[in-house]
């Protein structure tokens, strides 16, 4: 049997998330993180990029 390959797909970003992010100068990921945090959902963002890690620490920032 051959190895199963996982298709690399782009994440789905509904246009409304992009619009909210643009309006507030935030990324789609930050919009989603804030939405989850406001609803008391435990989130564990994953990133190896130091800039993104810093952004994820405080997604609320200034809206």
C-alpha positions as YAML, in Angstrom:
chain: A
units: angstrom
residues:
- id: 1
  name: UNK
  ca: [0.00, 0.00, 0.00]
- id: 2
  name: UNK
  ca: [1.22, 3.45, -0.79]
- id: 3
  name: UNK
  ca: [1.42, 6.23, 1.70]
- id: 4
  name: UNK
  ca: [-1.64, 8.38, 2.04]
- id: 5
  name: UNK
  ca: [-1.02, 11.88, 0.83]
- id: 6
  name: UNK
  ca: [-2.65, 14.83, 2.41]
- id: 7
  name: UNK
  ca: [-3.73, 17.42, -0.09]
- id: 8
  name: UNK
  ca: [-2.39, 20.85, 0.70]
- id: 9
  name: UNK
  ca: [-5.42, 23.07, 0.56]
- id: 10
  name: UNK
  ca: [-5.73, 26.74, 1.26]
- id: 11
  name: UNK
  ca: [-7.83, 27.54, 4.31]
- id: 12
  name: UNK
  ca: [-11.29, 28.88, 3.58]
- id: 13
  name: UNK
  ca: [-11.66, 32.53, 4.53]
- id: 14
  name: UNK
  ca: [-15.17, 33.82, 4.16]
- id: 15
  name: UNK
  ca: [-15.06, 37.32, 2.64]
- id: 16
  name: UNK
  ca: [-16.65, 38.82, 5.74]
- id: 17
  name: UNK
  ca: [-13.59, 37.84, 7.82]
- id: 18
  name: UNK
  ca: [-11.28, 39.58, 5.35]
- id: 19
  name: UNK
  ca: [-13.50, 42.67, 5.38]
- id: 20
  name: UNK
  ca: [-13.51, 42.85, 9.18]
- id: 21
  name: UNK
  ca: [-9.74, 42.39, 9.24]
- id: 22
  name: UNK
  ca: [-9.15, 45.12, 6.66]
- id: 23
  name: UNK
  ca: [-11.44, 47.51, 8.52]
- id: 24
  name: UNK
  ca: [-9.40, 47.07, 11.70]
- id: 25
  name: UNK
  ca: [-5.94, 46.46, 10.27]
- id: 26
  name: UNK
  ca: [-5.91, 42.84, 11.47]
- id: 27
  name: UNK
  ca: [-5.34, 39.48, 9.83]
- id: 28
  name: UNK
  ca: [-8.10, 36.93, 9.33]
- id: 29
  name: UNK
  ca: [-6.42, 34.78, 12.00]
- id: 30
  name: UNK
  ca: [-6.56, 37.64, 14.51]
- id: 31
  name: UNK
  ca: [-10.25, 38.23, 13.75]
- id: 32
  name: UNK
  ca: [-11.01, 34.57, 14.38]
- id: 33
  name: UNK
  ca: [-8.87, 34.47, 17.55]
- id: 34
  name: UNK
  ca: [-10.66, 37.49, 18.98]
- id: 35
  name: UNK
  ca: [-14.06, 36.03, 18.13]
- id: 36
  name: UNK
  ca: [-13.19, 32.77, 19.89]
- id: 37
  name: UNK
  ca: [-11.72, 34.51, 22.94]
- id: 38
  name: UNK
  ca: [-14.81, 36.72, 23.28]
- id: 39
  name: UNK
  ca: [-16.87, 33.54, 23.47]
- id: 40
  name: UNK
  ca: [-14.57, 32.01, 26.13]
- id: 41
  name: UNK
  ca: [-13.37, 29.28, 23.77]
- id: 42
  name: UNK
  ca: [-9.91, 27.96, 24.62]
- id: 43
  name: UNK
  ca: [-7.63, 28.58, 21.66]
- id: 44
  name: UNK
  ca: [-4.15, 27.32, 20.92]
- id: 45
  name: UNK
  ca: [-2.79, 29.22, 17.92]
- id: 46
  name: UNK
  ca: [0.17, 27.60, 16.17]
- id: 47
  name: UNK
  ca: [2.94, 29.57, 14.55]
- id: 48
  name: UNK
  ca: [6.70, 29.40, 14.15]
- id: 49
  name: UNK
  ca: [6.94, 32.98, 12.91]
- id: 50
  name: UNK
  ca: [8.03, 35.31, 15.78]
- id: 51
  name: UNK
  ca: [5.98, 38.23, 14.39]
- id: 52
  name: UNK
  ca: [2.83, 36.13, 14.21]
- id: 53
  name: UNK
  ca: [3.45, 34.77, 17.71]
- id: 54
  name: UNK
  ca: [3.58, 38.33, 19.02]
- id: 55
  name: UNK
  ca: [0.34, 39.18, 17.21]
- id: 56
  name: UNK
  ca: [-1.36, 36.08, 18.65]
- id: 57
  name: UNK
  ca: [-0.45, 37.00, 22.24]
- id: 58
  name: UNK
  ca: [-2.88, 39.90, 22.22]
- id: 59
  name: UNK
  ca: [-5.32, 39.65, 19.32]
- id: 60
  name: UNK
  ca: [-7.53, 42.26, 20.95]
- id: 61
  name: UNK
  ca: [-4.95, 45.02, 20.60]
- id: 62
  name: UNK
  ca: [-6.58, 48.22, 19.39]
- id: 63
  name: UNK
  ca: [-9.71, 47.68, 17.34]
...
